[in-house]
Amino acid sequence: MLQQIIDRRLAGKNKSIGNRERFLRRYQGQLRDAVRKAVDNRGIRDIEKGEDIHLPKRDIKEPSFGHGAGGAREIVHPGNQEYVRGDHIERPQGGSGQGSGSGQAGDSGEGEDDFVFHLTKEEFMQIFFDDLALPRMMRTQIAEAPELKSHRAGYSNAGTPSNLSVIRSMRGAISRRVAIGAGSRAELIALEARLAELPEVLDAAQELAKKELELQIAALRGRLDRIPYLDPIDLRFRNRVRLPIPTAKAVMFCLMDVSGSMDEARKDLSKRFFILLYLFLTRHYEKIDIVFIRHHTQAQEVDEENFFRARETGGTVVSSALVLMDEIIKERYSPTDWNIYAAQASDGDNWHHDSGRCRELLTESILPKCRYFAYVQVADEEQNLWEEYARLQEVQKHFAMRKVTQASQIYPVFRDLFKAEGVAA
């Protein structure tokens, strides 16, 4: 029996989801190149938006079939009153906008614009990070550093006075008094009714019965009065429990050398790497803070504009930036509440007595608090800072270092640092 499956799912408003997905798959290479170029002209915080991708029409032109020359063919040209069979038709003269190809420029006709395709924010980021993953960090996020959040969990019979629920306690007390005294009240009402039915003039037997009723009524009222207004078993305290939830926020530290040896070209390489890291983290965390720390002989926390534009002269002391980063973490970003990432960019130049201290600071203070620390050197020459960091890389799994000297190397190096396990760079 032949079976047919009909997909009746509704497509998005004013567009075909199927056609859009096929387009993205077919021109993935062109779209990926256009996305990389778009990143170069954006700031770090402005990177989270879509993009209009321009594709040349020659790249999306569909193949077509045409009749080749040769063979005997009968062709009828509508409106022909000039030519007969066997005549040769001359080519039309170029120029004045009469056709495409070489010739003089004309003031009429229309050109062919590039095909413009708008990528949404999700599509933009999906193309840019289609096969990357956070190495070794996401698996330990919940297990190692959970965020504990307080949740209401009903009421309990014990607790502190500050958590006492007066309304719930009084409600319980009233319910207890009603339940305990229900039988006595019903009996009291019946006895009072019998007492009211006695006549005003009583004989000896009736007088004795009246006294008996009065004694029973007094006993019941005494029993009801002895029911406590508020008993310890009536007390109810608001109960709260702390449950672990996944940490959904991260902080990204950007550390960069701004001494005289860091020219604009090297700063531009550093900026591109920072942009990639920020854009990558936005795919894994809901909230991301960015801390910019620049340094020469002294470190300073600045905004993004001064971070990439300012330039200083003099020597370089890298440890000053690491010390400032550690202080900021202690003041504002507890590792129990934040996922901490750091990226450091430098040309490798550093005061030779300071490089060993940098390795000690990373080992003892910085790396135990970080999820990942990436060092990018924007110069070929290996100096003492590179040598000290190389020793650190051998023993610290969440510390990585690479060299970048050209803009074309930024993306491959980033992929190498953050590639998913088992995926070739």
URQUIRA-V834242 format. One record per residue. N is the residue number from 0. RES is the residue in one letter. PSI is psi in degrees with one decimal (* if undefined). D_LAST is the distance of its C-alpha to the last C-alpha in Angstrom with 2 decimals. Layout:
# URQUIRA-V834242
[[N | RES | PSI | D_LAST] [N | RES | PSI | D_LAST]]
This chain:
# URQUIRA-V834242
[[0 | M | 128.5 | 48.84] [1 | L | 128.6 | 46.44] [2 | Q | 139.8 | 44.36] [3 | Q | 135.6 | 42.81] [4 | I | 123.1 | 40.36] [5 | I | 122.2 | 40.80] [6 | D | 110.3 | 38.25] [7 | R | 17.1 | 40.40] [8 | R | 139.7 | 37.84] [9 | L | 137.3 | 38.48] [10 | A | 170.1 | 36.01] [11 | G | 165.8 | 35.39] [12 | K | 127.2 | 38.15] [13 | N | 26.8 | 38.58] [14 | K | 158.3 | 35.35] [15 | S | 117.4 | 34.03] [16 | I | -41.8 | 31.06] [17 | G | -45.8 | 30.43] [18 | N | -37.2 | 30.54] [19 | R | -42.0 | 28.28] [20 | E | -38.9 | 25.56] [21 | R | -38.4 | 25.94] [22 | F | -43.6 | 25.74] [23 | L | -38.5 | 22.46] [24 | R | -39.0 | 20.94] [25 | R | -40.7 | 22.57] [26 | Y | 38.1 | 21.64] [27 | Q | -39.3 | 18.20] [28 | G | -47.1 | 16.89] [29 | Q | -39.4 | 19.92] [30 | L | -38.3 | 19.83] [31 | R | -41.2 | 16.26] [32 | D | -39.4 | 17.30] [33 | A | -35.7 | 20.54] [34 | V | -41.2 | 19.10] [35 | R | -38.4 | 17.08] [36 | K | -34.5 | 20.36] [37 | A | -31.5 | 22.35] [38 | V | -31.2 | 20.58] [39 | D | -26.1 | 21.78] [40 | N | 16.2 | 25.39] [41 | R | 155.9 | 25.43] [42 | G | 169.5 | 26.31] [43 | I | -47.0 | 24.38] [44 | R | -17.2 | 26.88] [45 | D | 6.8 | 27.37] [46 | I | -18.4 | 23.85] [47 | E | 74.8 | 24.84] [48 | K | 169.0 | 26.48] [49 | G | -169.8 | 26.13] [50 | E | 141.5 | 26.01] [51 | D | 114.4 | 28.03] [52 | I | 126.9 | 25.83] [53 | H | 120.6 | 27.74] [54 | L | 128.2 | 27.04] [55 | P | 142.2 | 29.20] [56 | K | -26.6 | 31.64] [57 | R | -24.3 | 30.86] [58 | D | -22.1 | 27.38] [59 | I | 11.1 | 28.96] [60 | K | 132.5 | 32.10] [61 | E | 143.5 | 33.08] [62 | P | 148.3 | 34.31] [63 | S | 154.3 | 38.09] [64 | F | 139.7 | 40.72] [65 | G | 159.2 | 43.56] [66 | H | 127.2 | 46.67] [67 | G | 168.5 | 46.58] [68 | A | 154.2 | 49.61] [69 | G | 158.5 | 52.26] [70 | G | 161.5 | 54.60] [71 | A | 117.9 | 57.71] [72 | R | 143.0 | 57.01] [73 | E | 116.5 | 59.32] [74 | I | 129.7 | 57.92] [75 | V | 118.8 | 59.94] [76 | H | 112.9 | 59.31] [77 | P | 136.3 | 60.72] [78 | G | 9.1 | 63.29] [79 | N | 122.0 | 63.84] [80 | Q | 9.2 | 67.35] [81 | E | -37.1 | 66.81] [82 | Y | 151.2 | 65.12] [83 | V | 174.3 | 66.32] [84 | R | 133.3 | 64.85] [85 | G | -15.5 | 64.05] [86 | D | 149.1 | 63.57] [87 | H | 129.0 | 60.51] [88 | I | 124.2 | 58.77] [89 | E | 153.3 | 57.61] [90 | R | 145.8 | 54.27] [91 | P | 144.9 | 54.46] [92 | Q | 139.3 | 54.60] [93 | G | 176.9 | 51.59] [94 | G | 166.2 | 51.73] [95 | S | 30.2 | 53.05] [96 | G | 22.7 | 50.21] [97 | Q | -8.5 | 51.43] [98 | G | 178.5 | 48.10] [99 | S | 168.8 | 44.59] [100 | G | -161.0 | 43.68] [101 | S | 159.0 | 45.35] [102 | G | -177.4 | 48.54] [103 | Q | 154.9 | 49.96] [104 | A | 143.9 | 48.79] [105 | G | 169.6 | 50.82] [106 | D | 13.8 | 51.65] [107 | S | 171.1 | 51.10] [108 | G | 169.1 | 48.47] [109 | E | 140.1 | 45.06] [110 | G | 176.2 | 41.63] [111 | E | 112.7 | 38.42] [112 | D | 161.5 | 36.14] [113 | D | 154.9 | 32.42] [114 | F | 125.4 | 31.49] [115 | V | 126.0 | 30.72] [116 | F | 124.3 | 28.68] [117 | H | 124.0 | 28.55] [118 | L | 131.2 | 25.52] [119 | T | 170.3 | 26.49] [120 | K | -42.5 | 24.87] [121 | E | -41.5 | 23.24] [122 | E | -38.0 | 21.97] [123 | F | -48.0 | 20.75] [124 | M | -32.2 | 18.66] [125 | Q | -41.7 | 17.51] [126 | I | -38.3 | 16.16] [127 | F | -33.2 | 14.48] [128 | F | 55.2 | 12.84] [129 | D | -26.4 | 12.78] [130 | D | 30.1 | 9.94] [131 | L | 159.0 | 9.75] [132 | A | 154.1 | 12.12] [133 | L | 115.8 | 14.07] [134 | P | 120.7 | 13.19] [135 | R | -1.3 | 16.52] [136 | M | -43.5 | 18.72] [137 | M | -29.1 | 19.73] [138 | R | -28.2 | 21.00] [139 | T | 4.2 | 23.40] [140 | Q | -48.2 | 24.51] [141 | I | -36.5 | 27.67] [142 | A | -38.8 | 28.52] [143 | E | -40.7 | 28.37] [144 | A | 67.9 | 29.52] [145 | P | 151.9 | 31.42] [146 | E | 123.6 | 33.62] [147 | L | 125.3 | 37.21] [148 | K | 136.3 | 39.21] [149 | S | 131.9 | 42.95] [150 | H | 146.7 | 44.25] [151 | R | 137.1 | 47.87] [152 | A | 48.5 | 48.95] [153 | G | -145.7 | 52.58] [154 | Y | 154.7 | 55.55] [155 | S | 164.6 | 56.68] [156 | N | -7.4 | 60.11] [157 | A | 151.5 | 59.11] [158 | G | -176.9 | 57.46] [159 | T | 153.7 | 58.15] [160 | P | -30.7 | 60.89] [161 | S | -22.9 | 58.43] [162 | N | 8.8 | 56.81] [163 | L | 129.7 | 60.19] [164 | S | 104.0 | 60.46] [165 | V | -44.8 | 64.10] [166 | I | -45.8 | 64.20] [167 | R | -35.3 | 62.67] [168 | S | -44.1 | 65.04] [169 | M | -35.7 | 68.12] [170 | R | -41.7 | 67.20] [171 | G | -37.4 | 67.05] [172 | A | -42.7 | 70.35] [173 | I | -43.2 | 72.15] [174 | S | -39.2 | 70.91] [175 | R | -44.3 | 72.11] [176 | R | -39.1 | 75.55] [177 | V | -42.0 | 76.00] [178 | A | -43.1 | 75.06] [179 | I | -40.0 | 77.26] [180 | G | 7.4 | 80.28] [181 | A | -47.5 | 80.30] [182 | G | -42.4 | 82.94] [183 | S | -38.3 | 85.16] [184 | R | -40.7 | 85.13] [185 | A | -41.8 | 86.12] [186 | E | -37.8 | 88.95] [187 | L | -42.0 | 90.01] [188 | I | -39.4 | 90.26] [189 | A | -42.0 | 92.40] [190 | L | -39.9 | 94.75] [191 | E | -34.7 | 95.15] [192 | A | -41.4 | 96.04] [193 | R | -38.3 | 98.69] [194 | L | -36.4 | 100.10] [195 | A | -23.1 | 100.42] [196 | E | -12.8 | 102.36] [197 | L | 142.9 | 105.18] [198 | P | 165.4 | 108.41] [199 | E | -37.9 | 109.72] [200 | V | 118.6 | 112.88] [201 | L | 145.8 | 111.95] [202 | D | -173.5 | 114.08] [203 | A | -41.8 | 113.63] [204 | A | -41.4 | 111.09] [205 | Q | -35.3 | 109.02] [206 | E | -40.4 | 109.14] [207 | L | -39.8 | 107.79] [208 | A | -36.3 | 105.00] [209 | K | -43.1 | 104.10] [210 | K | -36.6 | 103.75] [211 | E | -41.6 | 101.57] [212 | L | -41.5 | 99.28] [213 | E | -39.1 | 99.05] [214 | L | -42.2 | 98.12] [215 | Q | -39.5 | 95.35] [216 | I | -42.0 | 94.02] [217 | A | -38.1 | 94.00] [218 | A | -41.3 | 92.14] [219 | L | -41.2 | 89.45] [220 | R | -37.4 | 89.00] [221 | G | -38.9 | 88.69] [222 | R | -41.6 | 86.06] [223 | L | -35.9 | 84.05] [224 | D | -25.6 | 84.45] [225 | R | -6.8 | 83.03] [226 | I | 121.3 | 79.69] [227 | P | 143.3 | 77.35] [228 | Y | -40.4 | 76.02] [229 | L | 119.6 | 72.62] [230 | D | 151.2 | 71.59] [231 | P | -27.7 | 68.62] [232 | I | -11.3 | 67.27] [233 | D | -17.7 | 67.00] [234 | L | 134.2 | 64.51] [235 | R | 131.7 | 60.99] [236 | F | 138.5 | 58.07] [237 | R | 127.7 | 54.89] [238 | N | 132.7 | 52.07] [239 | R | 140.4 | 48.46] [240 | V | 152.6 | 45.48] [241 | R | 117.2 | 42.09] [242 | L | 141.0 | 39.22] [243 | P | 135.9 | 35.53] [244 | I | 154.1 | 33.33] [245 | P | 138.8 | 29.57] [246 | T | 123.2 | 28.87] [247 | A | 26.8 | 27.87] [248 | K | 150.6 | 27.77] [249 | A | 157.6 | 25.59] [250 | V | 137.6 | 26.18] [251 | M | 118.2 | 23.78] [252 | F | 125.3 | 24.99] [253 | C | 114.2 | 24.18] [254 | L | 129.1 | 25.42] [255 | M | 141.2 | 25.85] [256 | D | 127.1 | 28.00] [257 | V | 24.1 | 30.60] [258 | S | 179.8 | 32.64] [259 | G | -27.0 | 33.85] [260 | S | -14.6 | 30.90] [261 | M | 96.8 | 28.54] [262 | D | -179.1 | 29.34] [263 | E | -35.3 | 28.51] [264 | A | -42.6 | 25.52] [265 | R | -35.4 | 23.84] [266 | K | -36.4 | 24.93] [267 | D | -39.4 | 23.41] [268 | L | -41.7 | 19.96] [269 | S | -42.4 | 20.56] [270 | K | -40.8 | 21.79] [271 | R | -38.7 | 18.77] [272 | F | -41.1 | 16.58] [273 | F | -39.2 | 19.36] [274 | I | -43.4 | 19.56] [275 | L | -42.4 | 15.99] [276 | L | -43.4 | 16.59] [277 | Y | -46.1 | 19.97] [278 | L | -36.0 | 18.95] [279 | F | -42.0 | 16.30] [280 | L | -28.6 | 19.05] [281 | T | -17.9 | 21.55] [282 | R | -8.7 | 19.88] [283 | H | -14.5 | 20.68] [284 | Y | 145.0 | 23.96] [285 | E | -37.5 | 27.26] [286 | K | 130.6 | 28.43] [287 | I | 125.6 | 26.59] [288 | D | 147.7 | 28.47] [289 | I | 130.9 | 27.29] [290 | V | 119.9 | 28.90] [291 | F | 122.4 | 28.83] [292 | I | 116.9 | 29.89] [293 | R | 157.0 | 30.51] [294 | H | 151.4 | 32.01] [295 | H | -99.7 | 33.68] [296 | T | -18.6 | 36.30] [297 | Q | 150.8 | 36.70] [298 | A | 152.9 | 34.41] [299 | Q | 138.1 | 35.26] [300 | E | 126.3 | 34.02] [301 | V | 177.4 | 34.14] [302 | D | 176.9 | 33.28] [303 | E | -37.5 | 30.41] [304 | E | -49.8 | 32.66] [305 | N | -27.0 | 33.82] [306 | F | -42.1 | 30.42] [307 | F | -17.0 | 28.99] [308 | R | -35.6 | 32.30] [309 | A | 149.6 | 34.36] [310 | R | 133.7 | 34.39] [311 | E | 169.0 | 36.26] [312 | T | 165.6 | 37.58] [313 | G | -163.3 | 38.09] [314 | G | -170.4 | 36.12] [315 | T | 128.3 | 33.17] [316 | V | 98.7 | 33.31] [317 | V | -32.0 | 29.98] [318 | S | -24.5 | 31.56] [319 | S | -36.1 | 33.70] [320 | A | -39.0 | 30.77] [321 | L | -37.7 | 29.71] [322 | V | -44.6 | 33.36] [323 | L | -39.0 | 33.72] [324 | M | -43.7 | 30.63] [325 | D | -39.7 | 32.12] [326 | E | -40.7 | 35.45] [327 | I | -38.5 | 34.07] [328 | I | -44.3 | 32.32] [329 | K | -34.8 | 35.66] [330 | E | -39.0 | 37.60] [331 | R | -22.5 | 35.60] [332 | Y | 86.2 | 32.51] [333 | S | 133.3 | 33.33] [334 | P | -21.3 | 30.33] [335 | T | -19.5 | 32.25] [336 | D | -20.9 | 32.16] [337 | W | 143.8 | 28.97] [338 | N | 117.8 | 25.25] [339 | I | 126.7 | 24.64] [340 | Y | 150.4 | 21.50] [341 | A | 141.9 | 21.58] [342 | A | 126.9 | 19.80] [343 | Q | 131.2 | 21.49] [344 | A | 133.2 | 21.40] [345 | S | 160.4 | 23.53] [346 | D | 4.3 | 24.19] [347 | G | -8.9 | 24.76] [348 | D | 128.6 | 28.51] [349 | N | 152.5 | 30.54] [350 | W | 126.1 | 33.98] [351 | H | -27.2 | 33.59] [352 | H | -9.0 | 35.68] [353 | D | -19.7 | 33.46] [354 | S | -38.4 | 30.02] [355 | G | -36.4 | 31.18] [356 | R | -34.7 | 32.52] [357 | C | -44.0 | 29.17] [358 | R | -39.7 | 27.61] [359 | E | -41.5 | 30.63] [360 | L | -41.6 | 30.46] [361 | L | -42.7 | 26.86] [362 | T | -43.2 | 27.64] [363 | E | -33.6 | 30.97] [364 | S | -42.9 | 30.86] [365 | I | -57.3 | 27.60] [366 | L | -35.9 | 24.86] [367 | P | -18.7 | 27.20] [368 | K | -10.9 | 27.50] [369 | C | 149.4 | 23.92] [370 | R | -38.2 | 21.23] [371 | Y | 142.1 | 18.56] [372 | F | 120.4 | 19.05] [373 | A | 129.4 | 16.61] [374 | Y | 126.7 | 18.00] [375 | V | 121.9 | 17.02] [376 | Q | 121.9 | 19.16] [377 | V | 40.5 | 20.02] [378 | A | 154.1 | 21.63] [379 | D | -35.3 | 21.03] [380 | E | 129.6 | 23.98] [381 | E | 113.7 | 23.53] [382 | Q | -170.0 | 26.55] [383 | N | -28.8 | 27.96] [384 | L | -41.3 | 25.95] [385 | W | -40.2 | 22.64] [386 | E | -41.2 | 24.33] [387 | E | -42.0 | 25.56] [388 | Y | -33.1 | 22.28] [389 | A | -38.2 | 20.60] [390 | R | -35.6 | 23.31] [391 | L | -35.7 | 22.59] [392 | Q | -27.6 | 18.89] [393 | E | -25.0 | 20.03] [394 | V | -12.7 | 22.16] [395 | Q | 113.8 | 20.74] [396 | K | -29.1 | 17.86] [397 | H | 27.0 | 17.73] [398 | F | 130.1 | 17.71] [399 | A | 152.5 | 14.75] [400 | M | 141.5 | 15.16] [401 | R | 166.5 | 13.52] [402 | K | 141.7 | 15.29] [403 | V | 122.7 | 15.53] [404 | T | -11.4 | 18.31] [405 | Q | 153.1 | 17.80] [406 | A | -31.6 | 17.34] [407 | S | -14.7 | 14.78] [408 | Q | -11.2 | 12.45] [409 | I | -53.4 | 12.88] [410 | Y | -45.9 | 10.52] [411 | P | -40.2 | 7.39] [412 | V | -41.2 | 8.69] [413 | F | -42.4 | 9.47] [414 | R | -36.8 | 6.25] [415 | D | -37.3 | 5.32] [416 | L | -35.7 | 8.86] [417 | F | 22.5 | 9.24] [418 | K | 149.0 | 6.61] [419 | A | 147.1 | 8.98] [420 | E | 132.5 | 9.95] [421 | G | -1.0 | 9.39] [422 | V | 131.0 | 6.43] [423 | A | 145.9 | 3.79] [424 | A | * | 0.00]]
